[in-house]
Structures are given as C-alpha cells and as structure tokens.
Amino acid sequence: QVQLVESGGDLVQPGGSLRLSCAASGSIYSIYDMGWYRQAPGKQRDLVATITSGGGTNYADPVKGRLTISRDNAKNTVYLQMNSLKPEDKAVYYCNEEVAVIAGYYNVYWGRGTQVTVSV
C-alpha cells in the first residue's frame, strides 16, 4: 500500500513564506506526475501546481511567480515553496501523485492535507 504524508503547514503572516513537503512511502516502482491542490472552506478543491517526472511544471494563475513546485525522485518527495503569501492562500493543501507499484500501471493517491493559514 502507498501512503502520502504532507507536512509544513502553519500559521504565517501576509508576505511570509512556507515550504510544504509530501513524502510517498510503500511499495513504489515509480512516480509519474506529482501535484499540489488546495481547498478553502466552503470551496471546491483546486489545482495549485503540477510537476512531471521530467521536471515540467504547471501553475494555476493565482500562484504564478509566488509558489514553486519541485521534486526529489530519490526521496519520493514533492515540495511546494510558498513565498509572498496572501490571506487568500489560506486553505488545506493536498498532494496528489501518480504512483506505479508495478511497471506500466499506476494509481492516483492523495495525502490527508496540511493546513496553511495566512493572517496577521
């Protein structure tokens, strides 16, 4: 079984920074696309950023230039560096990964989320 565990969420003031991490564990053959999503209270879960196995990235417009996604394949970990945080960034952040336990076949896994609060 594969598990994703997020960490790094916290309370931070506007303009501050955080670094989220999501580590995958279990019987892993390979990890393809990795991503971060967020869900604010009363709203749907939205894409924040994705990164392919080759390092190609994609960002939602509201976070471009402020948030950076990266990955460490040796550690099966994806990161989200969050700079210049705004109150509207407040949400539960979830990681999402396409994990193959055998060659050529993968499932999509979600972490349980980590809370980011941006407030004075």
C-alpha positions in Angstrom: 0.0 0.0 0.0 1.2 3.5 -0.8 0.8 6.4 1.6 1.4 10.1 1.1 2.2 12.3 4.1 2.2 16.1 3.9 4.0 18.4 6.3 5.0 22.0 6.6 1.6 23.8 7.0 1.5 26.6 9.6 0.2 30.0 10.5 2.1 32.7 8.8 1.7 36.5 8.3 1.0 38.0 4.9 4.1 38.3 2.9 5.7 35.3 4.7 6.9 32.0 3.4 6.4 28.3 4.0 7.7 25.1 2.4 5.4 22.1 2.2 6.6 18.6 1.7 4.8 15.4 0.7 6.6 12.1 1.1 5.4 8.9 -0.5 6.1 5.5 1.1 5.3 1.9 0.5 5.8 -0.4 -2.4 6.7 2.1 -5.1 8.1 1.2 -8.6 7.9 4.7 -10.0 6.1 8.1 -9.6 4.9 10.0 -12.6 3.1 13.3 -12.2 3.0 14.9 -8.8 0.9 17.9 -7.8 -0.5 20.1 -5.1 -4.1 21.1 -4.7 -5.9 23.3 -2.2 -9.3 23.6 -0.7 -10.6 26.7 1.2 -13.6 26.4 3.5 -16.8 26.1 1.5 -15.0 25.9 -1.8 -14.0 23.2 -4.2 -10.5 21.6 -4.4 -8.5 23.5 -6.9 -5.2 22.8 -8.7 -2.2 24.7 -7.4 0.7 23.2 -9.3 1.9 20.0 -11.0 5.3 18.6 -12.0 6.0 15.8 -14.4 8.6 13.1 -13.9 10.8 15.0 -16.3 10.5 18.2 -14.3 8.0 20.1 -16.4 5.8 22.4 -14.3 2.4 23.9 -14.5 0.9 26.5 -12.2 -2.6 28.0 -11.5 -2.7 31.7 -12.4 -3.2 33.0 -8.8 0.1 31.4 -7.6 2.4 32.1 -10.6 5.5 33.8 -9.5 5.0 33.2 -5.8 4.8 29.4 -5.4 7.3 26.9 -6.8 6.9 23.1 -7.1 9.8 20.8 -7.1 10.6 17.1 -6.5 13.3 14.8 -5.3 12.8 11.5 -7.0 15.4 9.7 -4.8 13.3 10.6 -1.8 9.9 10.2 -3.4 9.0 13.6 -2.2 7.4 16.7 -3.8 7.8 20.2 -2.4 5.9 23.5 -2.6 7.9 26.6 -1.8 5.4 29.3 -0.9 6.6 32.9 -0.9 4.8 36.3 -0.7 1.8 34.5 0.9 -1.6 36.3 0.8 -4.7 35.8 3.0 -6.4 34.2 0.1 -3.8 31.4 0.1 -5.4 30.1 3.3 -6.5 26.5 2.6 -5.9 22.9 3.3 -3.2 21.8 0.8 -3.2 18.3 -0.5 -0.6 16.4 -2.5 -1.5 14.2 -5.4 0.7 11.6 -7.0 0.5 9.0 -9.8 2.3 6.1 -8.3 3.1 2.8 -10.0 3.7 -0.2 -7.9 4.5 -2.3 -11.0 5.8 -1.2 -14.4 3.2 0.3 -16.7 0.3 0.6 -14.3 -0.4 3.4 -11.8 -3.0 4.6 -9.4 -3.6 8.2 -8.1 -3.0 8.8 -4.4 -3.9 11.7 -2.2 -2.4 12.9 1.1 -4.6 13.8 4.0 -3.8 17.5 3.8 -1.9 20.2 5.7 -3.4 23.5 6.9 -1.9 26.8 5.7 -3.3 29.9 7.4 -2.2 33.4 6.3 -3.2 36.0 8.8 -1.9 39.0 10.8 
